[in-house]
Amino acid sequence: MQCHAINFRGSVHDRAIAIRDAVLVENHRALQDTTVSIGKLAETLEQASRTVQRVSEDGANIGKIIEVISAIVEPANLLALNAAIEAACAGQLRSRVSVFRLKG
């Protein structure tokens, strides 16, 4: 009986060690998978950061282009307004001259 009890304890101990080893192997595998996932996530975040940086730079360039266009358009609008005023004045002058010629 004592021999059988010792054998049973040894068997339980062996099973406990086998279960512990299996859990350790599974935990090691899960840790490796997590490490790989974190590496991929870091890579993705780095790419996203570069993309955001490029978008920011492109936005700044677009802002500069808009400033240049505005600097060109503003005087052009003033010139167009001036030309319209001159044309209106010239039209009024022509109508006065025409009325004067008809009367004269």
C-alpha positions in Angstrom: 0.0 0.0 0.0 2.8 2.4 0.9 4.5 1.7 -2.4 1.2 2.3 -4.3 0.8 5.7 -2.4 4.3 6.8 -3.3 3.7 5.8 -6.9 0.5 7.8 -6.9 2.3 10.9 -5.5 5.0 10.6 -8.1 2.4 10.3 -10.8 0.6 13.5 -9.5 3.9 15.3 -9.3 4.8 14.3 -12.8 1.5 15.5 -14.2 1.8 18.8 -12.3 5.2 19.3 -13.9 3.9 18.4 -17.3 1.0 20.8 -16.9 3.3 23.5 -15.7 5.6 23.0 -18.7 2.7 23.1 -21.1 1.5 26.3 -19.5 5.0 27.8 -19.8 5.2 26.8 -23.4 1.8 28.3 -24.2 2.7 31.5 -22.3 6.0 31.8 -24.1 4.2 31.4 -27.5 1.6 34.0 -26.5 4.4 36.4 -25.4 6.2 35.9 -28.8 2.9 36.6 -30.6 2.3 39.7 -28.5 5.9 40.9 -29.3 5.4 40.4 -33.0 2.0 42.2 -32.8 3.6 45.1 -30.9 6.3 45.3 -33.5 3.8 45.5 -36.3 1.8 48.1 -34.4 4.9 50.2 -33.9 5.6 50.0 -37.7 2.1 51.0 -38.5 2.3 53.9 -36.1 5.6 55.0 -37.7 4.0 55.0 -41.1 1.0 56.9 -39.9 3.3 59.5 -38.3 5.2 59.9 -41.6 1.9 60.3 -43.5 0.6 62.9 -41.0 3.9 64.8 -41.4 3.6 64.7 -45.2 0.0 66.0 -45.0 1.1 68.7 -42.6 3.9 69.8 -45.0 1.5 69.7 -48.0 -1.0 71.8 -46.1 1.7 74.4 -45.3 2.7 74.4 -49.0 -1.0 74.8 -50.0 -1.2 77.8 -47.6 1.8 79.4 -49.3 0.3 78.9 -52.7 -3.0 80.4 -51.6 -1.0 83.4 -50.2 0.7 83.9 -53.6 -2.6 83.6 -55.5 -4.2 86.1 -53.1 -1.3 88.5 -53.6 -1.8 88.2 -57.4 -5.6 88.3 -57.4 -6.1 91.3 -55.1 -4.3 93.8 -57.4 -5.9 92.1 -60.4 -9.3 92.7 -58.8 -8.4 96.3 -58.2 -7.3 96.7 -61.8 -10.5 95.1 -63.0 -12.6 97.4 -60.8 -10.6 100.4 -62.1 -11.2 99.2 -65.7 -14.9 98.9 -65.1 -15.1 102.4 -63.6 -13.1 103.8 -66.5 -15.4 102.0 -69.0 -18.4 103.3 -67.2 -17.0 106.8 -67.3 -16.1 106.4 -71.0 -19.6 105.2 -71.7 -21.1 108.3 -70.0 -18.7 110.5 -71.8 -19.7 109.0 -75.2 -23.4 109.4 -74.4 -22.8 113.1 -73.5 -20.9 113.6 -76.7 -23.6 111.9 -78.7 -26.3 114.1 -77.1 -24.1 117.2 -77.8 -23.6 116.2 -81.5 -27.3 115.6 -81.9 -28.1 119.0 -80.5 -25.4 120.8 -82.4 
